[in-house]
Structure formats: structure tokens, C-alpha cells
């Protein structure tokens, strides 16, 4: 019971602290939730044992399963497709690059890494969509908890280095290879994506509004119905495929529901989904073997590094072939590797506000496709190796 209470309540405490301490909020509630879980695991404060670990694993799986449809409900997929423009072509190259590099690197690293097909699938989910996709694919393919936690830890470190590179010297470097950006004639309205861009702790404040409580509960109920329906669908297939089919069904039903205006306009579906992701991050962190922080798994670290570097280089070469400009290349590469809230930050670093809407659109499309692509690459890699 203590484990469940900590998993459900401590992220709320972190949000409260971040709302009152701006310097703490700059680290990001998601990273802080994961870090707090690791610290508690290292301290030995939380109870341990196989039963406790099974409970933690269940809480993590349930929270991410409910989070997936909630996150998708408020995403206007139709608007994303309409507003993507030339960015859609560049995003396609980014997704293709991640898939190809992940698969080729899996073949090269197979002698050095066990369950490389699971690593490849989760990597593609993370670097075409985001952390929720990676978590969903982990459940879908039955990946080991320790492997997943290690990958998250390395991902946080390497993604921070990737973001720093994109925001500083990436544009001067790739400008030698790609043409300059041509500004559109009209500036696009990005209000339809505004709620996705706020990564601060203040984005969770609407969850406390009592007037919105009925609609918040309705969103949670609808997510529960979708998860239940997906589990029912998964029971119709062989056991080895059940988890993957469940995740695919949850994603598909969530996207379908987002096309219904009444569902898409539910006010608290996105922050509630993100809160469940915080629960997932804290719970996953609390399951961490802290030895991964002191014993670096060089093959796994090298594999993830290879994806980040290789996918970016391959996409740049493909963009040169199709004459896609530097800024569009960088915003779509970042949309695939990072996530929606980072788009305004990267657009600001590129000094190109015109890319905010296409960047949002690209990141949303990546979120939607991430589960499908990650599971497909996992299965294809397993068959290949």
C-alpha cells in the first residue's frame, strides 16, 4: 500500500514544489519524478521484495495504459496533418532514418547486447514519438524492467546533450549541407497546440479546479473504457502477441476518439495523462537498480548514441537529396527525438517562430505513429536476428 500511495501522491508533491520554486521547475517535473524514484530506491526507504516489485510493475503498466488515450484525446491530428506542410516530408525522413539506423545498429550490436530486438523497438518508440511510446512498447513486447530503466537513464543524459547540440552549433554545421529556410507568406495560428507546449508545473493547475472535476472524471472513465476494450481485443490473439495488440488497440481507439469534438475538447485529458506519466516515471525510477549509475553499460550506451548521431546524419543526407532546408530539418529531427514541449524552445534557438506550428504538428504525428513503428521494428529485428 505504501508503494501505491507514494507512486500516486509524490508526483503531486513535486508539482507543488515546482510551482513555488521556479529554479526547481526548470529541471522539469518528468525528470524530477524519475530522479526522486531513483533516490528513494537507493535510500532503501521503500519496502522491497518480489511482491512489492510486482505491485510496482502493475502500477507502472496501468498508469501508462490509461495515460496513452488521455494524451491523444486532446491532440488535433487532423489539424496536425493539415498544418505540417513541407515539414511532413522531412518528418517522414526523420522517422525512416531512426528506423533504419536502429535496425542496422541492432545487427551490429547483437553480439554484445541481449534482447537487442526489444532495445531496438523501445528506441524507435522513444525517438519517433516520446517517453510514453517507449513505455507502451516496453509493455507491448514484455521488455525487462531493469533494461527499460537503464535505457531511460541513458536517454535522459544523451537527449540533453542532443538538445544542447541542436540549440547551439547544429545550424551552422548543417547550413553547409542544406539550403536556407524560406519563410511562409502568412504566419500560422498555433493556438490549437498551445496546451501541449507548456512543460512547467503550472500546466497541472486545472486538475484542481472543482468545476472541471466532472469532465476530468469523464476523460478518465473514457480512457478506462478504451483500455478495457483493448484488453478484450488482445484476448482474441495468441498470448505472445496480446500485449502488443493491446497497446496498438489503445493507441488506435484513442486516436479515433480524438476526432470526436466532445472528446477532443475535454479540458483536463492532457494534464491528467501527463500526471499518470509522472506516476509511471516515479514508479519506474523506484524500481531502479542504482548500480546502473555507477556501472555504465557501454554497449547499450553506444547503441543509443549510435541512433541519435546516425539518424541525424542520415536524415540530413536525405534532406539534401530532397532540397529540404536546414531549419525544417532540425525542427523535425528534434520533433522525432525530443517531444512536443521542446518545439518552442528549439524554434526560439533557431530564431524561427514560423516553425512552431509545423514543429508541433510533426511531434504530434510522431506521438501517434511511435507505438506502431516501435513494435514493427521490434518484430522485424527479432525476425532478422
PEHUWO-V388421 format. One line per field, one symbol per residue. ss: DSSP state (A for helix, B for strand, O for the rest). Layout:
BEGIN
ss = ???
END
This chain:
BEGIN
ss = OAAAAAAAAAAAAAAAAAAAOAAAAOOOAAAAAAAAAAAAAAAOOOOOOAAAAAAAAAAAAAAAAAAAAAAAAOOOAAAAAAAOOAAAAAAAAAAAAAAAAAAAAAAAAOOOOOOAAAAAAAAAAAAAOOAAAAAAAAAAAOOOAAAAAAAAAAAAAAAAAAAAAAAAOAAAAAOOOOOOOOOOOOOOOOAAAAAAAOOOAAAAAAAAOAAAAAAAAAAAAAAAAAAAAAAAAAOOOOAAAAAAAAAAAAAAAAAAAAOOAAAAOOOOAAAAAAAAAAAAAAAAAAOOOAAAAOOOOAAAAAAAAAAAAAAAAAAAAAAAAOOOOAAAAAAAAAAAAOOAAAAAAAAAAOOOOOAAAAAAAAAAAAAAAAAAAAAAAAAAAAAAO
END
